[in-house]
């Protein structure tokens, strides 16, 4: 990775944590009884709550599982 790619990755990580804090999102996922990113209803519900697209929410949930 070059410096610009590193800065982009860091900026994206910061934005994800700012918009969808890991602790809050994990708590909301637990309230829903767990999360399968194939469950469109739950995914859309969380995306709407955090005001992000379902695609961004699915990405964030995937990140938290790593």
N, C-alpha and C positions, 0 to 999 in steps of 0.2 A: 504494500500500500504506500502511496505517496502521501505527502503532508496534507494535501487537499482532501484526499479520501479519508484520512484519519480525522480531520476536522469535521467533515460531513458526518461521519459515523458518531463522533462525540456529540455533535449538535442534535442528531436524531435521537440518540439515547437520552439526552437531557430533555428534549421535547416530549418523548414518550413518558418519562417519569413525571414531568410537570403536568401533562394532560391526564395521565392514567397512573397515579401513584400505585406502586406494587401492593402495598399493604391494603389500600382501599379496594383495589380491584380483586385481590384474593378474598377479602371479606365479602364482597358482593357476589363473587362466584360461589362461595360457600353458602350464602343465603339462597342461591338458586339451586342448591343441591348438587353442585359440581358443574363442570362445563365440558361439553364436547363441541368443538368448533364446527361440527357438522349440524348442530342444532341452531337453525336459523332464527328461531323465535328468541332464544336466550341471547344469541349473538347480537341480534338487532336491538334487543332491550338494553343490553349493556352499552352498545354503540350510541344509542339515543341518550342514555343517561350521561355519558362522558362527552357527548357532542363530537363524535368522530365517526368515520365511515365504518361499516362492518368489516371491510378489508383491513383497515388499520387496527381495529379491535382484535381480529383474528391473528394478526401479526404479533400484537402485544401479548396475547394469551400464549401464543407459541413461544415467545421469548421467555415468559415466566416459567414455562415448563422445563426449560433447559437447565 
